[in-house]
């Protein structure tokens, strides 16, 4: 790669979670007492799939609501766009996370084998992944206060990712609208509660009270 930097790109990929409540680094408390920090509202979690290029030529970041195989597929789609724009052969360093070794992910990686090479990272070795250090910087510098809304929270994360630097920053906002609206899961459209007229699969048995035997 060092001999032909215009032909190859080496990306270190990883995921992280960002909480809407402020990141707590250090706190004073009495010995033997559990510290309690007040927070406003209900906490929400945002997931970022991202990678940093080894020679400082930028990054690929995808913001979304879940850490699963579908989320990693969205990251690969962003990597497709970068490959189409640069024309370089991609080398991707991955750990053994569940979203990296699933059947759907293996199929997606095999379909890109002509321009994407995967290098597995050694088990339990986060110190070998430079992306881990960037997550630490992002949480330290941009998550010390409460955002006014979930939309503002996502925008602040995007701004923090942009400030990490690089020649080309591909940052994709894939956060669904139902997450912005405050839902924990995607709404199904059905009214809340037990549906009217629904019946149990097994009929409920009547409770019979044991009466004393007649004498």
ZIKAGI-V38762 format. One record per residue. N is the residue number from 0. OMEGA is omega in degrees with one decimal (* if undefined). Layout:
n=<N N>
omega=<OMEGA OMEGA>
//
This chain:
n=<0 1 2 3 4 5 6 7 8 9 10 11 12 13 14 15 16 17 18 19 20 21 22 23 24 25 26 27 28 29 30 31 32 33 34 35 36 37 38 39 40 41 42 43 44 45 46 47 48 49 50 51 52 53 54 55 56 57 58 59 60 61 62 63 64 65 66 67 68 69 70 71 72 73 74 75 76 77 78 79 80 81 82 83 84 85 86 87 88 89 90 91 92 93 94 95 96 97 98 99 100 101 102 103 104 105 106 107 108 109 110 111 112 113 114 115 116 117 118 119 120 121 122 123 124 125 126 127 128 129 130 131 132 133 134 135 136 137 138 139 140 141 142 143 144 145 146 147 148 149 150 151 152 153 154 155 156 157 158 159 160 161 162 163 164 165 166 167 168 169 170 171 172 173 174 175 176 177 178 179 180 181 182 183 184 185 186 187 188 189 190 191 192 193 194 195 196 197 198 199 200 201 202 203 204 205 206 207 208 209 210 211 212 213 214>
omega=<179.3 -179.3 -178.9 -177.1 179.3 -177.7 -173.4 169.0 177.8 -177.1 172.0 -174.6 176.8 177.2 175.2 176.0 176.4 -177.9 177.3 172.2 -176.5 175.6 -179.1 -179.8 -179.1 179.7 175.5 174.6 -179.5 179.4 179.4 178.5 179.6 179.1 179.8 -178.2 179.8 178.9 -178.0 174.2 -179.7 -178.0 175.6 -176.1 176.7 -179.6 177.9 168.5 -177.0 177.6 177.5 -178.5 -171.1 -177.2 177.4 -177.8 173.2 -170.9 172.6 -177.1 178.8 179.0 -179.6 -171.5 -174.0 172.8 -179.1 -179.0 177.2 176.5 177.6 176.7 176.7 176.0 179.0 176.6 175.8 177.2 174.2 -179.3 178.6 178.1 179.5 -178.5 -176.4 -176.7 -177.4 173.9 -175.1 172.6 -173.0 178.2 -176.4 170.9 -175.6 178.1 -177.9 -179.2 -179.9 -173.5 -179.8 -179.5 179.4 179.9 178.9 177.2 179.8 178.6 178.8 179.1 179.9 -173.4 -177.9 179.0 -177.7 176.9 -176.3 175.6 179.4 178.0 178.8 -179.2 175.0 179.8 179.4 -180.0 179.5 -177.5 179.9 -179.1 177.5 179.1 178.5 176.4 -179.8 178.1 -179.8 -179.0 -179.9 -170.7 -170.9 -179.5 -178.6 -178.1 178.7 176.4 -178.1 179.3 177.9 176.2 177.4 177.6 178.9 179.9 178.3 177.6 177.4 178.5 178.0 177.6 178.5 -178.2 174.9 170.3 -179.1 -178.8 -178.9 -179.4 176.9 -178.0 -175.1 177.9 178.7 179.8 -177.4 -177.7 -179.8 175.2 177.8 -179.6 174.8 -180.0 176.0 178.9 178.6 -178.6 179.0 -178.5 178.6 177.7 -179.4 177.7 -179.3 179.9 179.2 178.7 180.0 179.7 177.1 177.4 176.2 179.9 179.9 179.2 178.8 -179.2 -178.5 179.7 178.5 179.6 178.6 -179.0 -179.6 -179.6 *>
//
